[in-house]
Amino acid sequence: MTDAREKLFALTGGWQTACAVLAASELDLFTEIVKRGSATADELARELELDLQGTTYLLAALSSLNLIEKTGGAFRVVDEYVPYLDSRSPETITPMLRHQANCLRNWAQLAWTVKSGVPIPSTCGVNDAFVEFQDFILAMDVIAKQIAPVMAQKLQDAGLLNFKRMLDLGGASGTYSFAFLEKNPNPDAKSVLFDRPAALEEAKIKAANSPFGDRLEYCPGDFYVDPYPTDVDFVWISAIIHQQGDDETEKMFRRSFEALRPGGRVGVRDVYINDNFTGPKPAAFFGLNMLVRRKDGKVYNAKETIALLTKVGFQNARLALPADDMSAVIVAEKP
Ligand SMILES: C[S@@+](CC[C@H](N)C(=O)[O-])C[C@H]1O[C@@H](n2cnc3c(N)ncnc32)[C@H](O)[C@@H]1O
């Protein structure tokens, strides 16, 4: 085989293993095995209401990947994976795996979307829409838990994290708010989480176990129609603008500007594509993700984002934290 031929097979070969692991996560198969210590295909099929042949084949595939191992007739999850695959564990990545399974249903029809220009009509997984939404919110937390503390430190080091009252627009379960309150030198700083009611329920569960929980305020609603909380000096817009086109983003920036006190600041975290529209890879692939998932989604370029902020009145808009992935942050100030 030539190098190029091998590379092409390597580039396209991961989808079957991904499907197997994601399906097991959607079905919560790993958790059920961990709960029991070890379990047979029969026991798992009965408990989770699965087809026995399907379960047997999936377990064989997962064994071949060395994620589970079989002794006698029973399977156990290999120790090193347990904290990440058991959905009850604080370190679990299960919500992100389930969210990826939901994305995969759209990605599977990428050619159709590129041809038609619209995402495929939504197809259902094994879980209902409410569980899909919860998984999405907790998937954001899986990622943000790693990024937010580092980002908070960088913003603090740059003198950009000294707010008194922050608005976390589409703040999900509050992961950034918690990290920013922790690093903010102002001990009375507060954060207002503005999100869908179901997302805020997840935030309340986290708040109950956080030393910063009593410094959160909740604003349930739809940020396209409901008024923004005012009297804030920092608006945090994290992983939001890519779900909408320029008009909505301009409106969002204008409404943020109006909500801010004079001298207040906006922070826009996202993944930005280069001027030539050729990368970096996380941005190029995120563009495809938006294409297949949302009719109005897009991948922004840092310059156009800065231009939109400037257009609504912000000053000194700049890429304060550059990054190739979804850790890039643009900041700007209201005069
Ligand atoms: C990609 S997540 C980002 C979550 C969080 N900001 C982060 O960076 O981890 C988008 C968030 O925006 C919220 N959201 C999307 N559309 C919304 C709307 N119209 N009104 C309120 N919240 C919305 C979603 O519920 C979700 O929590």
The ligand as a MOL file (V3000), in Angstrom:
LIG
                    3D

  0  0  0     0  0            999 V3000
M  V30 BEGIN CTAB
M  V30 COUNTS 27 29 0 0 0
M  V30 BEGIN ATOM
M  V30 1 C -23.1520 25.6490 23.4550 0
M  V30 2 S -23.9670 25.9290 24.9560 0 CHG=1
M  V30 3 C -22.7790 26.9350 25.8060 0
M  V30 4 C -22.9030 26.8050 27.2940 0
M  V30 5 C -21.8750 27.6120 28.0940 0
M  V30 6 N -21.9680 29.0200 27.8180 0
M  V30 7 C -20.4830 27.0950 27.8200 0
M  V30 8 O -19.7020 27.7970 27.1700 0
M  V30 9 O -20.1660 25.9860 28.2530 0 CHG=-1
M  V30 10 C -25.2390 27.0890 24.5260 0
M  V30 11 C -26.1180 27.4820 25.6880 0
M  V30 12 O -27.0160 28.5120 25.2810 0
M  V30 13 C -28.3130 28.2050 25.7330 0
M  V30 14 N -29.2590 28.7960 24.7860 0
M  V30 15 C -29.3340 28.5750 23.4570 0
M  V30 16 N -30.3270 29.2900 22.9200 0
M  V30 17 C -30.8930 29.9800 23.9410 0
M  V30 18 C -31.9560 30.9030 24.0070 0
M  V30 19 N -32.6280 31.2610 22.9200 0
M  V30 20 N -32.2610 31.4490 25.2140 0
M  V30 21 C -31.5570 31.0910 26.3300 0
M  V30 22 N -30.5320 30.2180 26.3180 0
M  V30 23 C -30.2150 29.6690 25.1360 0
M  V30 24 C -28.3750 26.6930 25.7390 0
M  V30 25 O -29.3980 26.2150 26.5930 0
M  V30 26 C -26.9760 26.3500 26.2250 0
M  V30 27 O -26.9000 26.3310 27.6240 0
M  V30 END ATOM
M  V30 BEGIN BOND
M  V30 1 1 1 2
M  V30 2 1 2 3
M  V30 3 1 2 10
M  V30 4 1 3 4
M  V30 5 1 4 5
M  V30 6 1 5 6
M  V30 7 1 5 7
M  V30 8 2 7 8
M  V30 9 1 7 9
M  V30 10 1 10 11
M  V30 11 1 11 12
M  V30 12 1 11 26
M  V30 13 1 12 13
M  V30 14 1 13 14
M  V30 15 1 13 24
M  V30 16 1 14 15
M  V30 17 1 14 23
M  V30 18 2 15 16
M  V30 19 1 16 17
M  V30 20 1 17 18
M  V30 21 2 17 23
M  V30 22 1 18 19
M  V30 23 2 18 20
M  V30 24 1 20 21
M  V30 25 2 21 22
M  V30 26 1 22 23
M  V30 27 1 24 25
M  V30 28 1 24 26
M  V30 29 1 26 27
M  V30 END BOND
M  V30 END CTAB
M  END
